[in-house]
Amino acid sequence: MFLKFAAAVCLIYLCVLTGNGKSAGMDKNGAMDYMAKFGYADPGRSGSGDFNKAIRRFQKYFHLKMTGRLDAETKTEMLKPRCGNADEVDDTGRSGAQAFRTGSKWSKTSLTYRFLRDSEDVTRSVMKATFRKAFAYWSAVTPLRFREVTSGRSDFTIMFARRSHGDGAPFDGRGRVLAHAYFPSNGRVHFDEDEGYSVNGGSINGQRGIDLLAVAVHEIGHAIGLHHSNVRGSIMWPSYNGYNANLRLHRDDINGAQSLYGRNTGGGGTGGGTGGSSCSDKNQSCPRWRRYCTSSRYGNYMRKNCQKTCNFCGGGSSCADKNVNCSSWRNRGFCRGRFAMYMKENCPKSCRHC
């Protein structure tokens, strides 16, 4: 009888210690899956050299000591809750923080949003008030204006869902991925319902919940065209930083949004202006560099400096792959399954998402 009781106590202790398994540790296979999903490693390569190189990319992005090994500091960072969108990794060898990175943009400044499925953690009125506040962070620094609609078509659709939810990028249960969002002009913004969301530092089952406002501001940043930034302290930092009673946009977030839409002019936001810069090349050599438009190494430079040549203009996202390996990855079935989110963002042409 005593042995049974002791075994039960041990089992309970292990469950508490490991949670859903994500906090129990990170082995090499888990780390490789993480790095492939979030843009640090090619999905089809897993040799020791590729692994160490990917680890160094990750460590550089998150300002960790670049050991090239899956050390304790690296594991701790990988196990943090984060956004499900991939990171835009600078592979040029430069050190230091990367400034904001942008993708596509909306061709208008008056935008609507609609809730498809509410959160189970907060009341409907609290949820709506939180999203109004989240959208206001971005309208305060740009000409963008946001308005909720309750029926019909909308520019953004907001949904709380569990596991598979119809977009080919299923959530993973409590922990790790909190939410993900799609770039203009897709407009989908999805939150993992298995997370315990709260507002104003509230608790869920005795533990502080995931701050809905912070995650919403971040995901809306993606939905208006911002990639992740590795400027620590920015809203667009990939990992969740916990509840902050004084949540503010970082200068890097503001610069990114204003590079797309311009500054807030104080108007009513009812116009259809595009903001941002005109569609042109910033370097006269761009036509000769056309082959680099989808390069994994030079793609970011080309998107910023050779927009006309690479057809990265206008409101919707250009239908171009960002990695030269996209076609082979599609043939290996990576457009679906655990790499679906990475493929949607980096291989839209090959996976026929545009």
Secondary structure as UniProt FT lines:
FT   HELIX           2..18
FT   TURN            19..21
FT   HELIX           22..24
FT   HELIX           28..37
FT   TURN            38..39
FT   TURN            43..44
FT   HELIX           48..61
FT   TURN            62..63
FT   HELIX           72..78
FT   STRAND          110..117
FT   HELIX           124..139
FT   TURN            140..141
FT   STRAND          145..148
FT   STRAND          156..161
FT   STRAND          179..181
FT   TURN            184..185
FT   STRAND          188..192
FT   TURN            193..194
FT   STRAND          197..198
FT   TURN            200..201
FT   STRAND          203..204
FT   TURN            205..206
FT   STRAND          207..208
FT   STRAND          210..211
FT   HELIX           212..223
FT   TURN            224..225
FT   TURN            232..233
FT   TURN            235..236
FT   TURN            245..246
FT   HELIX           251..261
FT   TURN            284..285
FT   HELIX           286..292
FT   TURN            293..294
FT   TURN            296..298
FT   HELIX           299..305
FT   HELIX           307..310
FT   TURN            324..325
FT   HELIX           326..331
FT   TURN            332..335
FT   HELIX           337..339
FT   HELIX           340..346
FT   TURN            348..352
//
